[in-house]
């Protein structure tokens, strides 16, 4: 398992990109903003995004989740719920 921290927004919140080196399947954790920057990181890495994981519902953790879910055709997973 590998990971990369992607600092997002003017406040440099941590969005984590995690992936399996063998399968190149990936997940994002807490994409708080800067959807275009996150898309570029995922696409430039040659990864296949499978999931978007959200630790909680504060804007600085979920700000880009809907746009990324729509772009990649993936669901976002919230604690206790699937959206």
N, CA, C and O atoms as a CHARMM CRD file, in Angstrom:
* protein
*
  332
    1    1 UNK  N      0.85700  -1.17300   0.00000 PROA 1      0.00000
    2    1 UNK  CA     0.00000   0.00000   0.00000 PROA 1      0.00000
    3    1 UNK  C      0.90100   1.23300   0.00000 PROA 1      0.00000
    4    1 UNK  O      1.86800   1.31400   0.75700 PROA 1      0.00000
    5    2 UNK  N      0.56900   2.17300  -0.84800 PROA 2      0.00000
    6    2 UNK  CA     1.29600   3.43700  -0.93100 PROA 2      0.00000
    7    2 UNK  C      0.33800   4.58400  -0.65900 PROA 2      0.00000
    8    2 UNK  O     -0.88000   4.42600  -0.73400 PROA 2      0.00000
    9    3 UNK  N      0.89900   5.72900  -0.34400 PROA 3      0.00000
   10    3 UNK  CA     0.06000   6.91300  -0.15200 PROA 3      0.00000
   11    3 UNK  C      0.83200   8.16700  -0.52500 PROA 3      0.00000
   12    3 UNK  O      2.06200   8.19400  -0.54000 PROA 3      0.00000
   13    4 UNK  N      0.07000   9.19200  -0.82100 PROA 4      0.00000
   14    4 UNK  CA     0.62100  10.51700  -1.09200 PROA 4      0.00000
   15    4 UNK  C     -0.33600  11.51800  -0.45500 PROA 4      0.00000
   16    4 UNK  O     -1.55300  11.39200  -0.58600 PROA 4      0.00000
   17    5 UNK  N      0.21000  12.49500   0.22300 PROA 5      0.00000
   18    5 UNK  CA    -0.58900  13.57500   0.78800 PROA 5      0.00000
   19    5 UNK  C     -0.67200  14.68200  -0.25500 PROA 5      0.00000
   20    5 UNK  O      0.34700  15.13200  -0.77900 PROA 5      0.00000
   21    6 UNK  N     -1.89100  15.11500  -0.54900 PROA 6      0.00000
   22    6 UNK  CA    -2.12000  16.21500  -1.48200 PROA 6      0.00000
   23    6 UNK  C     -2.65500  17.38800  -0.66500 PROA 6      0.00000
   24    6 UNK  O     -3.79900  17.34400  -0.21200 PROA 6      0.00000
   25    7 UNK  N     -1.85400  18.43700  -0.46700 PROA 7      0.00000
   26    7 UNK  CA    -2.36300  19.60200   0.27000 PROA 7      0.00000
   27    7 UNK  C     -3.39900  20.33800  -0.57800 PROA 7      0.00000
   28    7 UNK  O     -3.14400  20.66700  -1.73600 PROA 7      0.00000
   29    8 UNK  N     -4.56600  20.59400   0.01000 PROA 8      0.00000
   30    8 UNK  CA    -5.64500  21.24900  -0.72900 PROA 8      0.00000
   31    8 UNK  C     -6.13900  22.47700   0.02000 PROA 8      0.00000
   32    8 UNK  O     -6.02000  22.56800   1.24200 PROA 8      0.00000
   33    9 UNK  N     -6.68300  23.39800  -0.71500 PROA 9      0.00000
   34    9 UNK  CA    -7.20900  24.69200  -0.26900 PROA 9      0.00000
   35    9 UNK  C     -6.08200  25.59800   0.21200 PROA 9      0.00000
   36    9 UNK  O     -4.93300  25.17600   0.34600 PROA 9      0.00000
   37   10 UNK  N     -6.43200  26.82500   0.46100 PROA 10     0.00000
   38   10 UNK  CA    -5.45300  27.81000   0.93600 PROA 10     0.00000
   39   10 UNK  C     -4.91400  27.46200   2.31900 PROA 10     0.00000
   40   10 UNK  O     -3.88200  27.98200   2.74200 PROA 10     0.00000
   41   11 UNK  N     -5.62500  26.57200   3.02200 PROA 11     0.00000
   42   11 UNK  CA    -5.20200  26.18500   4.36900 PROA 11     0.00000
   43   11 UNK  C     -4.39200  24.89600   4.38800 PROA 11     0.00000
   44   11 UNK  O     -4.04300  24.40300   5.46100 PROA 11     0.00000
   45   12 UNK  N     -4.09000  24.34800   3.22400 PROA 12     0.00000
   46   12 UNK  CA    -3.27100  23.13500   3.08000 PROA 12     0.00000
   47   12 UNK  C     -3.78100  21.95000   3.89400 PROA 12     0.00000
   48   12 UNK  O     -3.01300  21.28000   4.58400 PROA 12     0.00000
   49   13 UNK  N     -5.10200  21.69800   3.80500 PROA 13     0.00000
   50   13 UNK  CA    -5.63100  20.49200   4.43900 PROA 13     0.00000
   51   13 UNK  C     -5.08700  19.26800   3.71600 PROA 13     0.00000
   52   13 UNK  O     -4.77200  19.32500   2.52700 PROA 13     0.00000
   53   14 UNK  N     -4.98100  18.17000   4.43900 PROA 14     0.00000
   54   14 UNK  CA    -4.45400  16.94200   3.86000 PROA 14     0.00000
   55   14 UNK  C     -5.55200  16.12400   3.19700 PROA 14     0.00000
   56   14 UNK  O     -6.51000  15.70300   3.84500 PROA 14     0.00000
   57   15 UNK  N     -5.39800  15.91000   1.91100 PROA 15     0.00000
   58   15 UNK  CA    -6.18300  14.91900   1.17900 PROA 15     0.00000
   59   15 UNK  C     -5.20800  13.77900   0.92200 PROA 15     0.00000
   60   15 UNK  O     -4.10600  14.00300   0.42100 PROA 15     0.00000
   61   16 UNK  N     -5.60500  12.56500   1.26000 PROA 16     0.00000
   62   16 UNK  CA    -4.71200  11.41900   1.07600 PROA 16     0.00000
   63   16 UNK  C     -5.14000  10.60700  -0.13800 PROA 16     0.00000
   64   16 UNK  O     -6.31600  10.28400  -0.30600 PROA 16     0.00000
   65   17 UNK  N     -4.17500  10.28600  -0.96800 PROA 17     0.00000
   66   17 UNK  CA    -4.36600   9.38000  -2.08900 PROA 17     0.00000
   67   17 UNK  C     -3.66200   8.09200  -1.70100 PROA 17     0.00000
   68   17 UNK  O     -2.44600   8.08700  -1.50600 PROA 17     0.00000
   69   18 UNK  N     -4.41100   6.99400  -1.58400 PROA 18     0.00000
   70   18 UNK  CA    -3.82800   5.71000  -1.20000 PROA 18     0.00000
   71   18 UNK  C     -4.07800   4.70500  -2.31800 PROA 18     0.00000
   72   18 UNK  O     -5.11800   4.74400  -2.97600 PROA 18     0.00000
   73   19 UNK  N     -3.11400   3.80000  -2.53100 PROA 19     0.00000
   74   19 UNK  CA    -3.27800   2.84400  -3.62200 PROA 19     0.00000
   75   19 UNK  C     -2.44200   1.58800  -3.40400 PROA 19     0.00000
   76   19 UNK  O     -1.47900   1.56900  -2.63700 PROA 19     0.00000
   77   20 UNK  N     -2.85200   0.55000  -4.11100 PROA 20     0.00000
   78   20 UNK  CA    -2.12800  -0.71400  -4.14600 PROA 20     0.00000
   79   20 UNK  C     -1.16400  -0.66200  -5.32900 PROA 20     0.00000
   80   20 UNK  O     -1.57800  -0.41500  -6.46100 PROA 20     0.00000
   81   21 UNK  N      0.09700  -0.88900  -5.07100 PROA 21     0.00000
   82   21 UNK  CA     1.10200  -0.82100  -6.13100 PROA 21     0.00000
   83   21 UNK  C      0.87800  -1.90700  -7.18800 PROA 21     0.00000
   84   21 UNK  O      1.13000  -1.67600  -8.37100 PROA 21     0.00000
   85   22 UNK  N      0.41000  -3.08000  -6.77700 PROA 22     0.00000
   86   22 UNK  CA     0.21200  -4.17800  -7.72700 PROA 22     0.00000
   87   22 UNK  C     -0.97600  -3.94700  -8.65000 PROA 22     0.00000
   88   22 UNK  O     -0.87300  -4.14900  -9.86000 PROA 22     0.00000
   89   23 UNK  N     -2.10200  -3.52400  -8.08600 PROA 23     0.00000
   90   23 UNK  CA    -3.32000  -3.37800  -8.89200 PROA 23     0.00000
   91   23 UNK  C     -3.51100  -1.98000  -9.45700 PROA 23     0.00000
   92   23 UNK  O     -4.25100  -1.79000 -10.42200 PROA 23     0.00000
   93   24 UNK  N     -2.83900  -0.99800  -8.85200 PROA 24     0.00000
   94   24 UNK  CA    -2.97800   0.42100  -9.20800 PROA 24     0.00000
   95   24 UNK  C     -4.38800   0.94300  -8.91200 PROA 24     0.00000
   96   24 UNK  O     -4.79700   1.95900  -9.47300 PROA 24     0.00000
   97   25 UNK  N     -5.13800   0.25700  -8.03400 PROA 25     0.00000
   98   25 UNK  CA    -6.44800   0.71900  -7.59100 PROA 25     0.00000
   99   25 UNK  C     -6.25100   1.66300  -6.42000 PROA 25     0.00000
  100   25 UNK  O     -5.40500   1.42800  -5.55700 PROA 25     0.00000
  101   26 UNK  N     -7.04600   2.74700  -6.39200 PROA 26     0.00000
  102   26 UNK  CA    -6.79700   3.81800  -5.43300 PROA 26     0.00000
  103   26 UNK  C     -8.06700   4.28800  -4.75000 PROA 26     0.00000
  104   26 UNK  O     -9.18400   4.02600  -5.19800 PROA 26     0.00000
  105   27 UNK  N     -7.85400   4.99400  -3.64700 PROA 27     0.00000
  106   27 UNK  CA    -8.93200   5.66900  -2.92800 PROA 27     0.00000
  107   27 UNK  C     -8.43000   7.04300  -2.50600 PROA 27     0.00000
  108   27 UNK  O     -7.23400   7.25400  -2.30200 PROA 27     0.00000
  109   28 UNK  N     -9.36300   7.95800  -2.38400 PROA 28     0.00000
  110   28 UNK  CA    -9.07300   9.28300  -1.83900 PROA 28     0.00000
  111   28 UNK  C     -9.68700   9.37000  -0.45500 PROA 28     0.00000
  112   28 UNK  O    -10.77900   8.85300  -0.21700 PROA 28     0.00000
  113   29 UNK  N     -8.98200  10.02600   0.45700 PROA 29     0.00000
  114   29 UNK  CA    -9.50000  10.25500   1.79800 PROA 29     0.00000
  115   29 UNK  C     -9.56100  11.75900   2.03000 PROA 29     0.00000
  116   29 UNK  O     -8.55100  12.45400   1.92100 PROA 29     0.00000
  117   30 UNK  N    -10.74000  12.25100   2.34700 PROA 30     0.00000
  118   30 UNK  CA   -10.97900  13.65300   2.70100 PROA 30     0.00000
  119   30 UNK  C    -10.54000  14.66100   1.63700 PROA 30     0.00000
  120   30 UNK  O     -9.66000  15.48300   1.89100 PROA 30     0.00000
  121   31 UNK  N    -11.14900  14.60300   0.44300 PROA 31     0.00000
  122   31 UNK  CA   -10.83500  15.59700  -0.58900 PROA 31     0.00000
  123   31 UNK  C    -11.53200  16.92600  -0.28600 PROA 31     0.00000
  124   31 UNK  O    -12.64200  17.17800  -0.75600 PROA 31     0.00000
  125   32 UNK  N    -10.87300  17.76100   0.49600 PROA 32     0.00000
  126   32 UNK  CA   -11.49600  18.97500   1.01700 PROA 32     0.00000
  127   32 UNK  C    -11.65300  20.12500   0.04400 PROA 32     0.00000
  128   32 UNK  O    -12.35300  21.08700   0.35900 PROA 32     0.00000
  129   33 UNK  N    -11.04300  20.07100  -1.10400 PROA 33     0.00000
  130   33 UNK  CA   -11.14500  21.14900  -2.08400 PROA 33     0.00000
  131   33 UNK  C    -10.16200  20.91700  -3.21000 PROA 33     0.00000
  132   33 UNK  O     -9.49900  19.88100  -3.26400 PROA 33     0.00000
  133   34 UNK  N    -10.06900  21.88900  -4.11300 PROA 34     0.00000
  134   34 UNK  CA    -9.12600  21.82800  -5.23400 PROA 34     0.00000
  135   34 UNK  C     -9.30500  20.56200  -6.07700 PROA 34     0.00000
  136   34 UNK  O     -8.35000  19.81900  -6.30300 PROA 34     0.00000
  137   35 UNK  N    -10.52300  20.32700  -6.53200 PROA 35     0.00000
  138   35 UNK  CA   -10.83400  19.11700  -7.29900 PROA 35     0.00000
  139   35 UNK  C     -9.92400  18.94900  -8.51100 PROA 35     0.00000
  140   35 UNK  O     -9.48500  17.83500  -8.79800 PROA 35     0.00000
  141   36 UNK  N     -9.63500  20.02800  -9.22400 PROA 36     0.00000
  142   36 UNK  CA    -8.78700  19.91800 -10.42200 PROA 36     0.00000
  143   36 UNK  C     -7.38400  19.43300 -10.06200 PROA 36     0.00000
  144   36 UNK  O     -6.80800  18.61200 -10.77600 PROA 36     0.00000
  145   37 UNK  N     -6.84000  19.93100  -8.97500 PROA 37     0.00000
  146   37 UNK  CA    -5.51400  19.50300  -8.51700 PROA 37     0.00000
  147   37 UNK  C     -5.53200  18.01400  -8.16800 PROA 37     0.00000
  148   37 UNK  O     -4.60600  17.27900  -8.51000 PROA 37     0.00000
  149   38 UNK  N     -6.58300  17.57700  -7.49100 PROA 38     0.00000
  150   38 UNK  CA    -6.70100  16.17700  -7.10500 PROA 38     0.00000
  151   38 UNK  C     -6.84900  15.29700  -8.34500 PROA 38     0.00000
  152   38 UNK  O     -6.20600  14.25200  -8.43900 PROA 38     0.00000
  153   39 UNK  N     -7.68500  15.70600  -9.29200 PROA 39     0.00000
  154   39 UNK  CA    -7.85300  14.94500 -10.54100 PROA 39     0.00000
  155   39 UNK  C     -6.51600  14.77600 -11.24700 PROA 39     0.00000
  156   39 UNK  O     -6.19400  13.68900 -11.72600 PROA 39     0.00000
  157   40 UNK  N     -5.74100  15.84600 -11.31100 PROA 40     0.00000
  158   40 UNK  CA    -4.45000  15.77900 -11.98800 PROA 40     0.00000
  159   40 UNK  C     -3.51400  14.80100 -11.28400 PROA 40     0.00000
  160   40 UNK  O     -2.81900  14.02700 -11.94300 PROA 40     0.00000
  161   41 UNK  N     -3.48800  14.82800  -9.95700 PROA 41     0.00000
  162   41 UNK  CA    -2.64200  13.89300  -9.19800 PROA 41     0.00000
  163   41 UNK  C     -3.03700  12.44500  -9.48900 PROA 41     0.00000
  164   41 UNK  O     -2.18000  11.59900  -9.74600 PROA 41     0.00000
  165   42 UNK  N     -4.34000  12.16900  -9.44600 PROA 42     0.00000
  166   42 UNK  CA    -4.82400  10.80500  -9.69700 PROA 42     0.00000
  167   42 UNK  C     -4.48200  10.38900 -11.12400 PROA 42     0.00000
  168   42 UNK  O     -3.91100   9.32000 -11.33800 PROA 42     0.00000
  169   43 UNK  N     -4.82100  11.21000 -12.08300 PROA 43     0.00000
  170   43 UNK  CA    -4.63000  10.86100 -13.49000 PROA 43     0.00000
  171   43 UNK  C     -3.15600  10.76000 -13.86400 PROA 43     0.00000
  172   43 UNK  O     -2.76700   9.84400 -14.58900 PROA 43     0.00000
  173   44 UNK  N     -2.33200  11.68700 -13.38000 PROA 44     0.00000
  174   44 UNK  CA    -0.90300  11.65100 -13.68800 PROA 44     0.00000
  175   44 UNK  C     -0.21300  10.43600 -13.07400 PROA 44     0.00000
  176   44 UNK  O      0.83500  10.00500 -13.55500 PROA 44     0.00000
  177   45 UNK  N     -0.79700   9.88700 -12.01700 PROA 45     0.00000
  178   45 UNK  CA    -0.21200   8.72200 -11.35300 PROA 45     0.00000
  179   45 UNK  C     -0.57200   7.41300 -12.04900 PROA 45     0.00000
  180   45 UNK  O     -0.02100   6.36300 -11.71800 PROA 45     0.00000
  181   46 UNK  N     -1.49200   7.46900 -13.01000 PROA 46     0.00000
  182   46 UNK  CA    -1.90900   6.25900 -13.70400 PROA 46     0.00000
  183   46 UNK  C     -2.71400   5.31400 -12.82600 PROA 46     0.00000
  184   46 UNK  O     -2.69400   4.09900 -13.02600 PROA 46     0.00000
  185   47 UNK  N     -3.41900   5.87500 -11.85600 PROA 47     0.00000
  186   47 UNK  CA    -4.20800   5.07800 -10.92200 PROA 47     0.00000
  187   47 UNK  C     -5.66700   5.02800 -11.34800 PROA 47     0.00000
  188   47 UNK  O     -6.13900   5.90400 -12.07100 PROA 47     0.00000
  189   48 UNK  N     -6.37700   4.00200 -10.90000 PROA 48     0.00000
  190   48 UNK  CA    -7.81300   3.88500 -11.10900 PROA 48     0.00000
  191   48 UNK  C     -8.49500   4.16300  -9.78200 PROA 48     0.00000
  192   48 UNK  O     -8.37700   3.37700  -8.84200 PROA 48     0.00000
  193   49 UNK  N     -9.20300   5.27200  -9.70000 PROA 49     0.00000
  194   49 UNK  CA    -9.87300   5.63800  -8.45500 PROA 49     0.00000
  195   49 UNK  C    -11.10200   4.76400  -8.25800 PROA 49     0.00000
  196   49 UNK  O    -11.97400   4.69300  -9.12500 PROA 49     0.00000
  197   50 UNK  N    -11.16000   4.10100  -7.10800 PROA 50     0.00000
  198   50 UNK  CA   -12.26700   3.19100  -6.80900 PROA 50     0.00000
  199   50 UNK  C    -13.20800   3.73800  -5.74400 PROA 50     0.00000
  200   50 UNK  O    -14.40700   3.46200  -5.78400 PROA 50     0.00000
  201   51 UNK  N    -12.68500   4.51100  -4.79100 PROA 51     0.00000
  202   51 UNK  CA   -13.50600   4.98300  -3.68200 PROA 51     0.00000
  203   51 UNK  C    -13.06400   6.36000  -3.23400 PROA 51     0.00000
  204   51 UNK  O    -11.91100   6.75900  -3.39600 PROA 51     0.00000
  205   52 UNK  N    -14.02700   7.07500  -2.66300 PROA 52     0.00000
  206   52 UNK  CA   -13.76800   8.35000  -2.00000 PROA 52     0.00000
  207   52 UNK  C    -14.24900   8.17600  -0.57000 PROA 52     0.00000
  208   52 UNK  O    -15.43600   7.95400  -0.32800 PROA 52     0.00000
  209   53 UNK  N    -13.33200   8.27800   0.37000 PROA 53     0.00000
  210   53 UNK  CA   -13.63200   8.03900   1.77700 PROA 53     0.00000
  211   53 UNK  C    -13.61600   9.36000   2.53500 PROA 53     0.00000
  212   53 UNK  O    -12.69900  10.16700   2.38000 PROA 53     0.00000
  213   54 UNK  N    -14.63200   9.57000   3.34700 PROA 54     0.00000
  214   54 UNK  CA   -14.77200  10.81200   4.10200 PROA 54     0.00000
  215   54 UNK  C    -14.81600  10.48000   5.58500 PROA 54     0.00000
  216   54 UNK  O    -15.64500   9.68300   6.02300 PROA 54     0.00000
  217   55 UNK  N    -13.92400  11.09000   6.36000 PROA 55     0.00000
  218   55 UNK  CA   -13.86800  10.78000   7.78500 PROA 55     0.00000
  219   55 UNK  C    -14.97100  11.45900   8.57100 PROA 55     0.00000
  220   55 UNK  O    -15.42000  10.94100   9.59300 PROA 55     0.00000
  221   56 UNK  N    -15.41300  12.61800   8.09800 PROA 56     0.00000
  222   56 UNK  CA   -16.52900  13.33700   8.71700 PROA 56     0.00000
  223   56 UNK  C    -16.98500  14.42900   7.76000 PROA 56     0.00000
  224   56 UNK  O    -16.37300  14.63500   6.71200 PROA 56     0.00000
  225   57 UNK  N    -18.05600  15.12900   8.11600 PROA 57     0.00000
  226   57 UNK  CA   -18.71400  16.01600   7.17100 PROA 57     0.00000
  227   57 UNK  C    -18.29900  17.46800   7.15500 PROA 57     0.00000
  228   57 UNK  O    -19.00600  18.28100   6.56000 PROA 57     0.00000
  229   58 UNK  N    -17.19300  17.84300   7.77500 PROA 58     0.00000
  230   58 UNK  CA   -16.77300  19.24400   7.72800 PROA 58     0.00000
  231   58 UNK  C    -16.32600  19.61500   6.31400 PROA 58     0.00000
  232   58 UNK  O    -15.72100  18.80800   5.60900 PROA 58     0.00000
  233   59 UNK  N    -16.63000  20.83200   5.91900 PROA 59     0.00000
  234   59 UNK  CA   -16.35500  21.28400   4.55500 PROA 59     0.00000
  235   59 UNK  C    -14.89400  21.10400   4.15200 PROA 59     0.00000
  236   59 UNK  O    -14.60900  20.77000   3.00200 PROA 59     0.00000
  237   60 UNK  N    -13.96500  21.32000   5.08500 PROA 60     0.00000
  238   60 UNK  CA   -12.55300  21.18600   4.74100 PROA 60     0.00000
  239   60 UNK  C    -12.13900  19.73500   4.47900 PROA 60     0.00000
  240   60 UNK  O    -10.99900  19.47800   4.09200 PROA 60     0.00000
  241   61 UNK  N    -13.05000  18.79400   4.68600 PROA 61     0.00000
  242   61 UNK  CA   -12.77900  17.38600   4.39900 PROA 61     0.00000
  243   61 UNK  C    -13.60800  16.85400   3.23500 PROA 61     0.00000
  244   61 UNK  O    -13.26100  15.82700   2.65100 PROA 61     0.00000
  245   62 UNK  N    -14.69800  17.53600   2.88900 PROA 62     0.00000
  246   62 UNK  CA   -15.61100  17.01300   1.86000 PROA 62     0.00000
  247   62 UNK  C    -15.81100  17.95200   0.67600 PROA 62     0.00000
  248   62 UNK  O    -16.56800  17.62300  -0.23700 PROA 62     0.00000
  249   63 UNK  N    -15.16000  19.10100   0.66500 PROA 63     0.00000
  250   63 UNK  CA   -15.44500  20.14900  -0.30800 PROA 63     0.00000
  251   63 UNK  C    -15.40600  19.74200  -1.76900 PROA 63     0.00000
  252   63 UNK  O    -16.17100  20.28000  -2.56900 PROA 63     0.00000
  253   64 UNK  N    -14.54000  18.80800  -2.14500 PROA 64     0.00000
  254   64 UNK  CA   -14.43700  18.38300  -3.54900 PROA 64     0.00000
  255   64 UNK  C    -15.04100  17.00600  -3.79100 PROA 64     0.00000
  256   64 UNK  O    -14.97800  16.49500  -4.90900 PROA 64     0.00000
  257   65 UNK  N    -15.62100  16.40200  -2.77000 PROA 65     0.00000
  258   65 UNK  CA   -16.09500  15.01300  -2.87800 PROA 65     0.00000
  259   65 UNK  C    -17.15500  14.83300  -3.96000 PROA 65     0.00000
  260   65 UNK  O    -17.05900  13.90500  -4.76400 PROA 65     0.00000
  261   66 UNK  N    -18.15300  15.69100  -3.99400 PROA 66     0.00000
  262   66 UNK  CA   -19.23700  15.52700  -4.97100 PROA 66     0.00000
  263   66 UNK  C    -18.72200  15.66000  -6.40300 PROA 66     0.00000
  264   66 UNK  O    -19.08200  14.86500  -7.27000 PROA 66     0.00000
  265   67 UNK  N    -17.88700  16.65500  -6.64700 PROA 67     0.00000
  266   67 UNK  CA   -17.34400  16.84600  -7.99800 PROA 67     0.00000
  267   67 UNK  C    -16.49100  15.65400  -8.42300 PROA 67     0.00000
  268   67 UNK  O    -16.58100  15.19900  -9.56300 PROA 67     0.00000
  269   68 UNK  N    -15.66600  15.15000  -7.51300 PROA 68     0.00000
  270   68 UNK  CA   -14.81800  14.00900  -7.83700 PROA 68     0.00000
  271   68 UNK  C    -15.63900  12.73700  -8.02600 PROA 68     0.00000
  272   68 UNK  O    -15.34900  11.93700  -8.91700 PROA 68     0.00000
  273   69 UNK  N    -16.65600  12.54700  -7.19800 PROA 69     0.00000
  274   69 UNK  CA   -17.52500  11.37600  -7.33800 PROA 69     0.00000
  275   69 UNK  C    -18.21600  11.38600  -8.69500 PROA 69     0.00000
  276   69 UNK  O    -18.32600  10.34900  -9.34900 PROA 69     0.00000
  277   70 UNK  N    -18.67600  12.54600  -9.11200 PROA 70     0.00000
  278   70 UNK  CA   -19.33200  12.65400 -10.41900 PROA 70     0.00000
  279   70 UNK  C    -18.32700  12.43100 -11.54700 PROA 70     0.00000
  280   70 UNK  O    -18.62000  11.71200 -12.50100 PROA 70     0.00000
  281   71 UNK  N    -17.16100  13.03400 -11.44700 PROA 71     0.00000
  282   71 UNK  CA   -16.14500  12.92000 -12.49500 PROA 71     0.00000
  283   71 UNK  C    -15.70000  11.47000 -12.70000 PROA 71     0.00000
  284   71 UNK  O    -15.57900  11.00200 -13.83200 PROA 71     0.00000
  285   72 UNK  N    -15.45900  10.76600 -11.59000 PROA 72     0.00000
  286   72 UNK  CA   -14.95800   9.39400 -11.68000 PROA 72     0.00000
  287   72 UNK  C    -16.06500   8.34000 -11.63300 PROA 72     0.00000
  288   72 UNK  O    -15.79100   7.14800 -11.77500 PROA 72     0.00000
  289   73 UNK  N    -17.31300   8.77100 -11.43600 PROA 73     0.00000
  290   73 UNK  CA   -18.41600   7.82000 -11.36100 PROA 73     0.00000
  291   73 UNK  C    -18.32700   6.90700 -10.15800 PROA 73     0.00000
  292   73 UNK  O    -18.64800   5.72200 -10.24400 PROA 73     0.00000
  293   74 UNK  N    -17.89500   7.45200  -9.04700 PROA 74     0.00000
  294   74 UNK  CA   -17.70700   6.67100  -7.82500 PROA 74     0.00000
  295   74 UNK  C    -18.54300   7.24400  -6.69900 PROA 74     0.00000
  296   74 UNK  O    -18.84100   8.43800  -6.66700 PROA 74     0.00000
  297   75 UNK  N    -18.91400   6.37500  -5.78200 PROA 75     0.00000
  298   75 UNK  CA   -19.65600   6.80600  -4.59900 PROA 75     0.00000
  299   75 UNK  C    -18.69200   7.34700  -3.55100 PROA 75     0.00000
  300   75 UNK  O    -17.51400   6.99100  -3.52200 PROA 75     0.00000
  301   76 UNK  N    -19.21800   8.20900  -2.69900 PROA 76     0.00000
  302   76 UNK  CA   -18.48000   8.68200  -1.53200 PROA 76     0.00000
  303   76 UNK  C    -18.99600   7.92800  -0.31900 PROA 76     0.00000
  304   76 UNK  O    -20.19900   7.70300  -0.19000 PROA 76     0.00000
  305   77 UNK  N    -18.10500   7.54300   0.55800 PROA 77     0.00000
  306   77 UNK  CA   -18.48300   6.81800   1.76200 PROA 77     0.00000
  307   77 UNK  C    -18.25700   7.69200   2.98400 PROA 77     0.00000
  308   77 UNK  O    -17.14400   8.14500   3.24800 PROA 77     0.00000
  309   78 UNK  N    -19.33100   7.91700   3.71900 PROA 78     0.00000
  310   78 UNK  CA   -19.29900   8.69900   4.94800 PROA 78     0.00000
  311   78 UNK  C    -19.33600   7.73300   6.12100 PROA 78     0.00000
  312   78 UNK  O    -19.78000   6.59600   5.95700 PROA 78     0.00000
  313   79 UNK  N    -18.88800   8.14400   7.28800 PROA 79     0.00000
  314   79 UNK  CA   -19.00300   7.26100   8.45000 PROA 79     0.00000
  315   79 UNK  C    -20.46700   6.87200   8.68100 PROA 79     0.00000
  316   79 UNK  O    -21.31500   7.73300   8.91600 PROA 79     0.00000
  317   80 UNK  N    -20.74700   5.59300   8.61400 PROA 80     0.00000
  318   80 UNK  CA   -22.08700   5.10000   8.88900 PROA 80     0.00000
  319   80 UNK  C    -23.06700   5.17100   7.73800 PROA 80     0.00000
  320   80 UNK  O    -24.17500   4.64500   7.85100 PROA 80     0.00000
  321   81 UNK  N    -22.70000   5.80400   6.63100 PROA 81     0.00000
  322   81 UNK  CA   -23.62700   5.95400   5.50700 PROA 81     0.00000
  323   81 UNK  C    -22.88300   5.82200   4.18500 PROA 81     0.00000
  324   81 UNK  O    -21.67600   6.04800   4.09800 PROA 81     0.00000
  325   82 UNK  N    -23.63500   5.45200   3.17000 PROA 82     0.00000
  326   82 UNK  CA   -23.09000   5.48100   1.80600 PROA 82     0.00000
  327   82 UNK  C    -23.88300   6.52000   1.04400 PROA 82     0.00000
  328   82 UNK  O    -25.11300   6.50100   1.06100 PROA 82     0.00000
  329   83 UNK  N    -23.18700   7.43200   0.37300 PROA 83     0.00000
  330   83 UNK  CA   -23.86900   8.48200  -0.38500 PROA 83     0.00000
  331   83 UNK  C    -23.42000   8.45100  -1.81800 PROA 83     0.00000
  332   83 UNK  O    -23.87800   9.25800  -2.62600 PROA 83     0.00000
